[in-house]
Structures are given as C-alpha cells and as structure tokens.
Amino acid sequence: MGSLALATALAWATGCASPPAKPVSQPAVRHEEPAAPSPAANAESRITLPPGVTQPPAPFEGEGWQAMFDGQTLAGWRGIPFAGHGEVHCQSGVVVLSMGDPFTGIIWTNDFPKLNYEVALDAMRLMGSDFFCALTVPVGDTFCSLIVGGWGGSLIGISSLDGMDASENETTKFSNFESGRWYRIRLRVTEKTIEGWIDKEKLVDVTIGEHKIALRPGDIEMCKPFGLAAWQTSSALREMKFRRVSGPAGKGD
C-alpha cells in the first residue's frame, strides 16, 4: 500500500447504526442498551452469509469464561456513531458489521476489567480487503487495539507501542486471512504483558513496562474502553467471552 493510502487508512473513522427505538407504549430502555430491532428492520438488514458461518465454534480452553453475546441480540452492546458507519445487526447467531466508509463498530456497555483478564472471540471477514477486527481493550489506565487483517488484508499488530502503529512496531506480522472463515482471536492483558493469539498461534508478546502503550489519536478512541470495529470491510463476530486471570499464560492456557 502506498504512503498516501497508508496515511489515509491510519486516519480511522466510521461507526454503526443506532438501533430503532421501541414504540412509545413500550417501557423506555437505558440509553446505553440498544432497543430490539423490529421484524421489518430485521428483514431489511439480513444479508446472504457464507456457509462457513454455521461451522461450530472451537471449544474455549480453561475455565471461568463469561459470555458477552447471547447469540440473538445486541444486549450489552451499542453501535459506535462513527461518520460513514455501516449497519450493525444480529443474524444467524452472529453480529454482522456491515461495510462502513470507513469504520463500523460496537462498544461494550457493561463493566470490564482494566487488567488481569483474557478476552476471546471468533471473527470472519465477509467482504472487503482490510481489517475485519480491531479489538480495543483497556491496559490499566490506557488502551490499545489488536488489528487483525489490516493494511491490505494481512497485517496483525498492536496499535500503538511507543507512538508506532500496528504496521511499524515489534508486533507487526502478516498472515493470509481467508474470507468466509472463522478465526479465534484471543488477547490476554496482565500487569506485565500483553499476549495475543490467532487460533492457536501466539503472535503477540509485549512486555508492558518496556513500552508506552496508547491508542492512535483519532476516531478509534470512540471504541474505549472495550470495542470491536472493521475498516472498509464487512465482518461477522460471535462467541465474545472474557475471564479474569492472575498472570501471563502458562502451558495449557
């Protein structure tokens, strides 16, 4: 990707559609919780998903996992009002982030730990050629994003370390991500380390005390404290879970 295109990609911006309001006769919902879409809205938003969407998820290793997605609704989540965002809806047991111009995303509205936790989810690129998952998480009193499939479709990395983005720091790696295929994304944040895996391959291992960790300034900050987003790409998400941990991963974790 050329320097101009890269600079444009790094200028992240987009979001998700706000769900329709409930009829007046219904009790009001809290502002941070999405109202349930109407049947008509569901019919309009449904898209043709690839056959791989129905593939059973891999088991979660270890104990203590807490579900963040009920498989049917956006309860506990809300769309992020990025400019040019695509639609967000639930379909066939997954959350669909429709392609935005450039960003579409969701943010978790419930409590989430700042340290000593592990989060995991399945993500799939449906259409497009850029990142289908930007996982933004807290790291103590700051934040970072794990980028999966960015900058032309293959980049993996943490943004940012010492002011350097996912494309230019020690976590930068590349992998061939197939559209229509689930990938298990897992991130573990403790007082000393940030560790990350795609499926069973460990790709991120950062010592926190050796780096300045922060989000890249810009619209990605709207994902704080915990959010998921895609850039000029439509994606599917499922099996979002987290658990508390006491330290870096050991054998069998």
C-alpha positions in Angstrom: 0.0 0.0 0.0 1.4 3.4 -0.9 2.3 6.1 1.7 -0.7 8.2 0.8 -3.1 5.2 1.1 -1.5 4.1 4.3 -1.8 7.6 5.8 -5.5 7.6 4.8 -6.0 4.1 6.4 -4.4 5.3 9.6 -6.8 8.2 9.8 -9.5 5.8 11.1 -13.2 6.9 11.1 -16.7 5.3 10.9 -19.3 3.6 13.0 -22.5 1.7 13.5 -26.2 2.4 13.0 -28.2 3.1 16.1 -30.9 0.6 16.6 -34.5 1.7 16.1 -36.4 3.0 19.1 -39.1 0.9 20.8 -42.8 2.0 20.3 -44.0 4.6 22.8 -46.1 2.0 24.5 -43.0 0.0 25.5 -41.0 0.9 28.6 -38.0 3.1 27.9 -34.7 1.3 27.7 -31.5 2.7 29.3 -29.6 4.8 26.8 -26.6 2.5 26.7 -28.7 -0.5 25.7 -29.9 -1.0 22.1 -33.6 -1.3 21.6 -34.7 -4.5 19.8 -35.0 -4.1 16.1 -38.5 -4.5 14.6 -39.2 -7.6 12.4 -39.3 -5.3 9.4 -35.9 -3.9 10.2 -34.6 -7.4 10.6 -35.9 -8.5 7.2 -34.3 -5.5 5.5 -30.9 -6.0 7.2 -30.5 -9.7 6.5 -27.7 -10.5 4.1 -26.5 -13.7 2.4 -23.9 -15.1 4.8 -21.2 -17.6 3.6 -21.7 -21.3 4.5 -18.8 -21.2 7.0 -20.8 -19.0 9.3 -22.6 -22.1 10.6 -19.4 -24.0 11.4 -19.4 -25.0 15.1 -17.0 -22.9 17.2 -13.9 -24.3 18.7 -14.1 -25.1 22.5 -12.7 -22.5 24.9 -9.8 -23.9 26.8 -9.6 -23.2 30.6 -12.4 -22.2 33.0 -14.1 -19.0 34.1 -15.3 -17.7 30.8 -18.2 -15.2 30.8 -20.3 -14.7 27.7 -20.6 -11.2 26.3 -23.0 -12.1 23.5 -26.3 -14.0 23.8 -26.3 -15.2 20.2 -29.5 -13.4 19.4 -29.4 -9.7 20.3 -27.1 -6.8 20.9 -27.8 -6.7 24.6 -24.8 -5.2 26.4 -23.6 -3.6 23.1 -24.3 -0.5 21.2 -23.2 0.8 17.8 -20.4 3.4 17.7 -21.5 6.6 15.8 -18.6 6.9 13.5 -19.1 9.0 10.5 -20.0 6.9 7.5 -20.7 3.8 9.6 -22.4 0.7 8.2 -25.3 -1.1 9.8 -24.9 -3.5 12.7 -27.4 -6.3 13.3 -27.7 -9.9 14.5 -28.3 -12.7 12.1 -27.9 -16.5 12.2 -26.4 -16.3 15.7 -23.7 -13.7 14.8 -23.2 -10.0 14.9 -22.8 -8.5 11.4 -20.8 -5.3 11.0 -21.7 -4.1 7.5 -19.1 -2.3 5.5 -18.5 1.3 6.5 -16.9 4.3 4.9 -14.6 3.7 6.5 -15.5 2.3 10.0 -18.2 0.2 11.6 -18.1 -0.9 15.2 -19.7 -1.8 18.5 -18.8 -1.0 22.1 -19.4 -3.0 25.3 -21.7 -1.1 27.7 -21.2 -3.2 30.8 -18.3 -3.4 33.2 -15.0 -4.8 32.0 -11.7 -5.2 34.0 -8.7 -3.0 33.3 -6.0 -5.6 33.9 -5.6 -9.3 34.5 -8.1 -10.6 32.0 -8.3 -12.6 28.8 -10.8 -12.0 26.1 -11.6 -14.2 23.1 -14.0 -14.2 20.1 -14.5 -15.6 16.6 -14.2 -13.1 13.7 -14.8 -13.6 10.0 -14.2 -11.3 7.0 -17.3 -11.3 4.9 -16.4 -8.7 2.2 -13.6 -6.2 1.7 -9.8 -6.3 2.0 -8.9 -4.5 5.2 -9.1 -5.3 8.9 -12.1 -7.2 9.9 -11.4 -7.0 13.6 -9.9 -4.2 15.6 -10.2 -5.3 19.2 -9.7 -2.2 21.5 -9.1 -3.1 25.2 -8.0 -1.4 28.4 -4.4 -1.8 29.6 -4.6 -0.4 33.1 -5.3 3.3 32.7 -4.6 3.3 29.0 -5.8 1.4 25.9 -4.6 -0.4 22.8 -6.0 -2.1 19.8 -5.2 -5.5 18.3 -5.5 -5.2 14.5 -6.4 -8.3 12.5 -6.2 -8.3 8.7 -5.3 -4.6 8.2 -3.4 -2.6 5.6 -4.4 -4.6 2.6 -5.8 -7.6 4.4 -3.0 -9.4 6.0 -1.4 -7.3 8.8 -1.6 -8.2 12.5 -0.3 -6.0 15.3 -0.8 -3.8 18.4 -1.6 -0.2 17.9 0.2 1.5 19.3 3.5 1.0 21.0 5.8 4.0 21.6 3.7 6.0 19.2 4.2 3.4 16.4 1.1 1.8 14.8 0.5 -1.9 14.2 2.2 -1.6 10.8 5.5 -0.4 12.3 6.3 -1.9 15.7 7.7 -5.1 17.1 4.3 -6.8 17.0 3.9 -6.4 13.2 3.2 -9.7 11.4 1.4 -10.8 8.3 -0.9 -13.7 7.6 -3.2 -14.7 4.8 -6.8 -14.3 6.1 -9.5 -16.1 4.0 -12.9 -14.5 3.6 -15.7 -16.7 4.9 -13.6 -18.4 7.5 -13.7 -18.1 11.3 -10.6 -17.1 13.2 -10.4 -17.4 17.0 -8.8 -14.2 18.3 -7.6 -14.2 21.9 -5.9 -11.4 23.9 -4.5 -11.6 27.4 -3.7 -8.5 29.4 -1.9 -8.7 32.7 0.2 -6.3 34.8 3.3 -7.3 33.0 2.4 -8.5 29.5 0.0 -8.3 26.5 -0.3 -11.7 24.8 -2.3 -12.4 21.7 -3.2 -15.5 19.6 -4.9 -16.1 16.3 -6.4 -19.6 16.5 -3.6 -21.5 18.4 -0.6 -19.5 17.1 0.8 -16.9 19.5 1.6 -13.7 17.6 1.8 -11.0 20.3 4.0 -11.0 23.3 4.7 -7.5 24.7 6.3 -6.6 28.0 4.3 -3.6 29.2 7.0 -1.9 31.2 9.2 -1.6 28.2 6.8 0.4 26.1 4.4 3.4 26.1 1.0 1.9 25.2 -1.7 4.1 23.8 -4.4 4.3 21.2 -3.6 6.1 18.0 -5.3 9.5 18.3 -8.5 9.8 16.2 -11.9 8.1 15.9 -10.6 4.7 17.2 -10.7 6.3 20.6 -14.5 6.0 20.3 -14.0 2.3 20.9 -12.9 2.8 24.5 -13.0 1.1 26.9 -13.8 -2.1 25.0 -14.9 -2.2 21.4 -14.8 -4.1 18.1 -14.5 -2.5 14.7 -13.9 -3.1 11.0 -12.4 -0.8 8.4 -14.0 -0.6 4.9 -14.8 -4.3 5.4 -17.9 -6.2 6.5 -17.3 -8.8 9.2 -19.1 -11.3 11.4 -18.5 -11.8 15.1 -19.5 -14.4 17.6 -18.5 -16.2 20.8 -17.3 -13.0 22.6 -16.2 -14.0 26.0 -13.8 -12.9 28.8 -12.4 -14.3 32.0 -10.2 -13.0 34.8 -6.6 -14.3 35.0 -3.8 -13.9 37.5 -0.8 -13.6 35.2 0.8 -14.4 31.8 -0.3 -17.6 30.0 1.4 -20.8 31.0 1.4 -24.2 29.4 -2.1 -25.4 28.6 -3.6 -21.8 28.9 
